[in-house]
Amino acid sequence: MPVRRRTAPPDAVHHPLFARCWDRLSAVADERAGVAELRSELLTGLSGRVIEIGAGNGRNFPHYPETVSEVVAIEPERHLRRLAARAGLRAAVPVNVVPGVAEALPVKSEAFDAAVACLVLCSVRDVRRALAELTRVLKPGGELRFLEHGRADGRMMATTQRVLDRTVWPLVFGGCHTAREVRAELAAAGFEPVGHRLLRVPERGLPMPTSSCVLGTVRRPPLPDPGAGTGPA
């Protein structure tokens, strides 16, 4: 099957102020809110070629196990991409940082053993297209590891999230939406659930609009066995 060319302008996403703030906020979240440990849990056991969408400033790179042969890290924002490239040079596994958007990944179909989405599906412009692209680039049976925040269970916080998502939050936080239902979107995209656990980040203190999180794994369904159902009648 021919591979369609998928390209996006190098600066298809441009949030220079947020990018600089995120570089500091992500470091604080890793150190004080336990996100570094969640990154390690997210990536444990991966192997082969991995694609990471929205790699940001490369905070995941130190946590990839040595069983990973290559990480292709997609990042559309110029400042974050520069930081990710520097972080990639310090990683224990080969990292190739590439410009691009999740909705049009500039890679071949069925080229990756696993994919990673970490705190990124909140901000992609079209979640369904992004998940369709991940389905395309994963090998049949390949895993998608995800760590994302989403809609809160409590009525008051859920209402707060809806108001924020329709007003100031995406403008201030680089297109982020606080209340996307990640597991429902993954199921609608055809991914098979493997396992997940719900989290509160940070565990203690006042809850934030982004505190309700989920860490889990889904899988692209394997191709059907061509010999199944062809036995003698």
C-alpha positions in Angstrom: 0.0 0.0 0.0 1.5 3.4 -0.9 2.3 5.8 1.9 0.6 9.1 1.7 2.9 12.1 2.2 2.0 13.9 5.5 3.5 17.2 6.1 2.8 20.2 8.3 4.3 23.6 8.6 7.3 23.6 11.0 5.5 26.1 13.2 1.9 24.7 12.9 1.7 25.1 16.6 3.1 28.4 18.0 2.8 29.1 21.8 6.1 30.7 22.7 5.0 32.1 26.1 3.3 28.9 27.2 6.3 26.8 25.9 8.7 28.8 28.2 6.3 28.5 31.1 5.8 24.8 30.5 9.5 24.1 30.6 9.5 25.3 34.3 6.1 23.9 35.2 6.9 20.4 33.9 10.1 20.3 36.0 8.1 21.3 39.1 5.4 18.7 38.4 8.1 16.0 38.0 9.8 16.9 41.2 6.9 17.9 43.5 3.8 16.3 42.1 5.2 12.8 41.4 5.0 13.1 37.6 8.5 11.7 37.2 7.5 8.4 38.8 4.4 8.3 36.6 6.6 8.8 33.5 8.7 5.8 34.5 5.6 3.7 35.1 4.2 4.7 31.8 7.3 3.6 29.8 8.4 0.5 31.7 8.6 -2.6 29.6 8.6 -0.8 26.2 10.8 -2.2 23.4 11.6 -1.8 19.7 10.7 1.4 17.8 8.5 3.9 19.7 6.8 7.0 18.5 5.9 9.7 21.0 3.5 12.5 20.0 3.8 15.9 21.6 7.1 15.2 23.2 7.3 18.7 24.6 10.7 19.5 26.2 11.7 15.8 26.4 10.9 15.1 30.0 10.1 11.5 29.1 13.4 10.7 27.4 15.4 9.8 30.6 12.7 7.2 31.5 12.8 5.1 28.3 14.2 1.6 29.0 17.3 0.4 27.1 15.2 -2.2 25.4 13.9 0.6 23.2 15.8 0.7 19.9 14.7 4.2 18.8 12.3 7.0 19.9 10.8 9.2 17.1 9.6 12.2 19.1 7.0 14.4 17.3 6.8 18.0 18.6 5.2 20.9 16.7 6.2 23.9 18.9 9.6 25.3 17.9 10.9 26.3 21.4 9.9 23.0 23.0 11.3 21.1 20.0 14.7 22.7 20.6 14.6 21.7 24.2 13.6 18.2 23.3 16.5 17.9 20.9 18.9 18.8 23.6 17.3 16.3 26.0 17.5 13.7 23.3 21.3 14.0 23.2 21.4 13.1 26.9 19.1 10.1 26.6 20.3 6.5 27.1 18.4 5.5 23.9 18.5 6.9 20.4 16.0 9.8 20.1 15.1 11.5 16.8 13.1 14.8 17.4 10.9 15.6 14.4 8.6 18.6 13.6 5.0 17.6 13.0 1.5 17.4 14.4 -0.4 14.4 15.8 -3.1 14.7 13.2 -0.6 14.2 10.3 2.3 12.2 11.5 5.3 12.4 9.1 6.1 8.7 9.3 5.3 5.5 7.5 2.4 3.2 8.3 2.8 0.3 10.6 6.4 1.4 11.4 6.3 1.3 15.2 6.1 -1.3 17.9 4.6 1.1 20.5 3.3 4.7 20.8 3.3 7.1 23.7 0.9 10.0 24.5 1.8 11.8 27.6 -0.1 15.0 28.6 -0.8 15.8 25.0 -4.2 14.6 23.9 -5.7 17.5 26.0 -4.2 20.0 23.5 -4.3 18.4 20.0 -6.8 20.1 17.8 -8.5 17.0 16.5 -8.4 14.0 18.9 -10.0 11.6 16.5 -7.6 12.3 13.7 -4.7 12.1 16.0 -5.8 8.6 17.3 -6.5 7.5 13.7 -2.9 8.5 12.9 -1.6 6.5 15.8 -3.6 3.5 14.6 -2.0 3.9 11.2 1.6 4.1 12.3 1.4 1.3 14.9 2.0 -2.3 13.9 -1.0 -4.6 14.4 -1.0 -5.5 18.1 1.2 -2.6 19.0 0.6 -0.8 22.3 -0.3 2.8 23.0 0.8 4.0 26.4 -1.0 7.1 27.7 -0.9 9.4 30.7 -3.5 12.1 30.4 -5.8 14.3 32.5 -9.5 14.4 31.9 -13.0 15.1 33.2 -13.4 15.1 36.9 -16.0 12.9 38.7 -17.2 15.6 41.1 -20.0 17.8 39.8 -18.5 21.1 40.9 -15.1 20.5 39.4 -16.6 19.1 36.2 -18.7 22.3 35.9 -15.6 24.3 36.5 -13.7 22.4 33.8 -16.5 23.0 31.2 -16.5 26.8 31.9 -12.7 26.9 31.7 -12.5 24.9 28.5 -15.0 27.3 26.8 -13.2 30.5 27.9 -9.7 31.2 29.1 -8.0 27.9 29.7 -7.1 26.9 26.1 -5.9 30.5 25.4 -3.6 30.6 28.5 -2.3 27.0 28.4 -1.4 26.4 24.8 -4.6 24.9 23.6 -5.1 22.6 26.6 -8.6 21.4 27.4 -9.2 20.1 30.9 -12.1 17.7 30.5 -11.6 15.5 27.4 -12.7 11.9 28.0 -9.6 10.1 26.8 -10.7 6.5 27.5 -14.0 7.1 25.6 -12.0 8.5 22.6 -9.6 5.6 22.6 -12.5 3.1 22.6 -14.2 5.0 19.8 -11.0 4.9 17.8 -11.0 1.1 18.0 -8.2 0.5 20.5 -8.5 -2.6 22.7 -8.1 -1.9 26.4 -5.2 -3.6 28.2 -5.4 -1.8 31.6 -5.5 1.5 33.3 -5.6 3.2 36.7 -7.1 6.5 37.8 -4.9 9.1 39.5 -5.1 12.4 41.3 -2.1 14.6 40.5 -0.9 15.8 42.9 -2.1 13.3 45.4 -2.4 15.9 48.2 -3.5 19.4 48.5 -6.3 21.3 46.7 -7.5 19.7 43.5 -6.7 21.5 40.2 -8.8 21.4 37.0 -6.1 19.0 35.6 -5.8 16.8 38.7 -8.1 13.9 37.5 -5.7 11.7 35.5 -5.5 8.3 34.0 -2.5 6.1 33.2 -3.0 3.1 31.0 -2.4 0.9 27.9 -4.5 0.1 24.9 -3.6 -1.9 21.9 -4.2 -1.7 18.1 -6.1 -4.9 17.3 -4.1 -7.6 15.6 -4.9 -8.5 12.1 -7.5 -11.3 11.8 -6.1 -14.8 11.3 -6.7 -15.5 7.6 -7.1 -19.2 8.4 -9.8 -18.7 11.1 -13.2 -20.0 10.2 -12.0 -21.9 7.1 -12.0 -25.4 8.6 -14.1 -28.2 7.3 -17.9 -27.7 7.6 
